Every structure is written in C-alpha cells, then in structure tokens.
Amino acid sequence: MLSLRTCTARKQNGERCASSPMRDGDMCFWHAPDHADAAADARRLGGLRRRKEGTIAGAYNFDGLGSVMEIRRLVEIVVLDALSMETSIARGRLLIAAAQAAAKLLEVGELEDRVKRIEAALGSKLEEGSYR
C-alpha cells in the first residue's frame, strides 16, 4: 500500500499540516525554514493580487462568470476596450470573437426563456407526472 508523506510542521492551532513535503525535506514549501523568505513573498503577492482583483472588478462593475448576464458584461467590457484600440488585424479578430460570444449568449438566453415558458405551461402536468 502506498503511503503519502505529509509535512511534519504544526499549524498555529496545533493541527499537523496536511501539505505534501518538498522532495528534499520533511516540510512543505510554506513551512520549510530554507524557503521562509520565498513563502513570505508568495503570501504578500497573493494578497496584492486579491486586492487588485477587487479594485478592477469594482471599476468595471464585473461580478464574475456565474450567469449569462455576468458573461455578457465581460463581453461588453472587451468590446468597449477593443473599439478604443487602433485599427489592426488583432482588433478585428477580437471584435469578431466577441461578436461570436455575444451571439452564443443570446442563443442561450433565448433557449433559457423558452424552457421557462414551456415549464410554466406544463407546470402542473409535470408535477402530477401525467405528462409523459
């Protein structure tokens, strides 16, 4: 049976770290004393990135990619940025790709609406199980 090695360090709460140790030692990257400076830099950069993401998301009114409306917002942002670029082949390709994505989103949105209307029309029959 294969046994998986884990880091020998203890967390602040006393639990043992569950990360895999580095090849040349018994501790993971985050706990190895030889890598303390690199781990601190990685933590700092991770925090900076999260703050930057929050700032950018707020500036663009972007909430994520969890819905058709949120994806549409991203396509709108890309199109507006692309329209302000100098005319080039890359700009043309970007606008075509954005138009294709927008067309697909419209198709998905329309299908979603149609399914909702069908479910509403058949609602009671579907619940009763009489429509098969």
Buried (B, 14 or more C-beta within 10 A) or exposed (E): EEEEEBBEBEEEEEEEBEBEBBEEBEBBBBBBEEBEEEBEEEEEEEEEEEEEEEEEEEEBEBEEEEEBEEBBBBBBBBBEEBEEEEEEEEBEEBBEEBEEBBEEBEEEEEEEEEEEEEEEEEEEEEEEEEEE
